[in-house]
Amino acid sequence: AGKDGKHSTLVAEAREELEQKKFDERVGDYLTRATERLRAGQLVEPAQDNARFFIESARAVAPNEPQVKQAQKELEEHLVAEVRKSLAAGNAETAQHWIDAAADSGVSREEITELTKEAQRVQTSAKADAMARLTLLFNQRLSQGKVIDPTNDSAKFYLAQLVQSDATHPSTVLARQALASRTLDEAKAAAHRQDYVGAKRWLAETRE
């Protein structure tokens, strides 16, 4: 074409074809890496080396490519599956982590709302179970005479756990009153035995 002195589109077409090939290869590479990360469970971590990162990279250059859209859909399904797995295990905190990741990755607002409500139900149920277990342990240790000892398995220890979980919960309030009453009784008993050192110790516990 050059020799003939005529304008030709062959070079331009060849260049365009080459650029398209490079473009397709780049998108394909992103999607291949994304698939590998999905299979490995690396959905959103580690940073810049996870399925979401490579899918977002592919979307940045080819947002309308069917394969890219399919990869995005698979990512969302994997994230929702992780949420449901955590909820089934009763782990609301981990579920919330995956809910946040799902929201950031494009899962619909309606589904995020529903998953969040379920996480809140699981959290409420887990808290109720924990309070019931701690209350049971507190009452057992109190009846066994393990009022303040041993340090990590006494009525006092489990009261501290109850306070940490919910200081204003009725079970916590009752446990605090019960422990105060018991330590006061112990102080009176020690004074009656003329164990004044012991009485002072129990009174200190009562005040606390």
C-alpha positions in Angstrom: 0.0 0.0 0.0 2.9 2.3 0.8 4.5 1.6 -2.5 1.3 2.3 -4.4 1.0 5.6 -2.5 -2.6 4.6 -1.5 -4.2 5.0 1.8 -4.8 1.6 3.4 -6.8 0.6 6.5 -4.9 -2.7 6.8 -2.4 -1.4 9.3 -5.0 0.3 11.3 -7.2 -2.8 11.3 -4.3 -5.0 12.3 -3.4 -2.6 15.1 -7.0 -2.6 16.3 -7.2 -6.4 16.2 -3.9 -6.6 18.2 -5.2 -4.1 20.8 -8.5 -6.1 21.1 -6.5 -9.3 21.6 -4.5 -7.7 24.3 -7.6 -6.3 25.9 -9.3 -9.7 25.9 -6.2 -11.4 27.3 -6.1 -8.9 30.1 -9.8 -9.4 31.0 -9.3 -13.1 30.8 -6.3 -13.0 33.1 -8.3 -11.0 35.7 -11.2 -13.5 35.5 -8.8 -16.5 35.7 -7.2 -15.1 38.8 -10.6 -14.3 40.3 -11.8 -17.9 39.8 -8.7 -19.2 41.5 -9.3 -16.9 44.5 -12.9 -17.9 44.7 -11.9 -21.6 44.8 -9.3 -20.8 47.5 -11.9 -18.9 49.6 -9.9 -15.7 49.2 -13.0 -13.6 48.6 -12.0 -10.2 49.9 -8.6 -10.9 51.5 -5.6 -10.5 51.3 -5.6 -7.0 49.9 -5.2 -6.7 46.1 -5.0 -10.4 45.8 -8.5 -11.6 46.2 -11.5 -12.5 44.0 -13.2 -9.2 44.5 -10.1 -7.2 43.6 -9.7 -9.1 40.3 -13.4 -9.0 39.4 -13.4 -5.2 40.0 -10.3 -4.9 37.8 -12.1 -6.7 35.0 -15.3 -4.6 35.5 -13.2 -1.5 35.2 -12.1 -2.3 31.7 -15.1 -4.5 30.5 -18.2 -3.7 32.6 -20.6 -5.1 30.0 -18.7 -8.4 29.3 -21.0 -11.3 30.1 -18.2 -13.3 31.7 -17.4 -10.4 34.0 -21.0 -10.1 35.0 -21.1 -13.9 35.7 -18.0 -13.6 37.8 -19.6 -10.8 39.8 -22.7 -12.9 40.4 -20.6 -15.8 41.6 -18.7 -13.5 44.0 -22.0 -12.3 45.5 -23.2 -15.8 45.9 -20.1 -16.9 47.7 -20.3 -13.9 50.1 -23.9 -14.6 50.9 -23.0 -18.2 51.5 -20.4 -17.2 54.0 -22.9 -15.0 55.8 -25.4 -17.9 56.0 -22.7 -20.3 57.2 -21.7 -17.9 60.0 -25.3 -17.4 61.0 -25.9 -21.2 61.1 -22.9 -21.5 63.4 -24.4 -18.8 65.6 -21.5 -16.4 65.0 -23.2 -13.0 64.5 -19.9 -11.1 64.6 -18.4 -13.1 61.8 -21.7 -12.9 59.9 -21.6 -9.1 60.1 -18.1 -9.1 58.7 -19.3 -11.0 55.6 -22.5 -8.8 55.4 -20.3 -5.7 55.2 -18.2 -7.3 52.5 -21.3 -8.4 50.6 -22.7 -4.9 50.8 -19.4 -3.4 49.5 -19.3 -6.0 46.7 -22.7 -5.2 45.2 -25.2 -7.6 46.9 -28.7 -6.0 46.7 -29.8 -3.7 49.5 -32.9 -5.9 50.1 -30.8 -9.0 50.7 -28.4 -7.1 52.9 -31.3 -5.8 55.0 -32.6 -9.4 55.4 -29.2 -10.8 56.3 -28.6 -8.0 58.8 -32.0 -8.7 60.6 -31.1 -12.4 60.8 -27.7 -11.5 62.3 -29.4 -9.4 64.9 -31.7 -12.2 65.8 -28.7 -14.6 66.1 -26.9 -12.1 68.3 -29.9 -11.6 70.6 -30.3 -15.3 70.9 -26.6 -15.9 71.6 -26.6 -13.2 74.3 -29.7 -14.7 76.0 -28.0 -18.1 76.0 -24.8 -16.7 77.4 -26.6 -14.8 80.2 -28.6 -18.0 81.1 -25.4 -20.0 81.2 -23.5 -17.5 83.4 -26.5 -17.2 85.7 -26.6 -20.9 86.1 -22.9 -21.1 86.9 -23.2 -18.2 89.4 -26.0 -19.9 91.3 -24.1 -23.3 91.3 -20.9 -21.8 92.7 -22.8 -19.8 95.3 -24.7 -22.9 96.5 -21.4 -24.8 96.6 -19.8 -22.2 98.8 -17.4 -21.1 96.1 -18.2 -17.4 96.7 -14.9 -15.7 95.8 -12.6 -18.6 95.3 -11.2 -20.1 93.1 -10.5 -16.9 91.3 -11.6 -18.1 87.8 -14.5 -20.3 88.9 -16.4 -18.6 91.7 -19.7 -16.8 92.1 -17.8 -13.5 92.1 -16.0 -14.5 88.8 -19.3 -15.3 87.0 -20.9 -12.1 88.4 -18.1 -10.2 86.7 -18.9 -12.0 83.5 -22.5 -11.1 83.8 -21.7 -7.4 84.4 -19.4 -7.4 81.4 -22.2 -8.8 79.2 -25.0 -6.6 80.5 -24.7 -4.7 83.8 -28.4 -3.8 83.8 -29.8 -7.1 82.9 -32.3 -8.5 85.6 -30.1 -11.6 86.0 -27.1 -9.4 86.7 -28.9 -7.3 89.2 -30.2 -10.3 91.1 -26.8 -11.9 91.1 -25.2 -8.8 92.5 -27.7 -8.6 95.3 -27.3 -12.3 96.0 -23.5 -12.0 96.2 -23.7 -8.9 98.4 -26.1 -10.7 100.8 -23.9 -13.8 100.9 -20.7 -11.9 101.6 -22.4 -10.0 104.4 -23.6 -13.2 105.9 -20.0 -14.6 105.7 -18.7 -11.4 107.5 -21.3 -11.8 110.3 -20.4 -15.5 110.7 -16.7 -14.6 110.8 -17.3 -11.9 113.5 -19.3 -14.4 115.5 -16.3 -16.7 115.4 -14.2 -13.8 116.4 -12.3 -14.1 113.1 -12.0 -10.3 112.7 -9.5 -10.5 109.9 -11.9 -12.7 108.0 -14.8 -10.5 108.8 -13.0 -7.4 107.4 -12.2 -9.4 104.2 -15.8 -10.4 103.7 -17.0 -6.8 104.5 -14.6 -5.6 101.8 -16.2 -8.0 99.4 -19.7 -6.8 100.4 -18.8 -3.2 99.7 -17.3 -4.1 96.3 
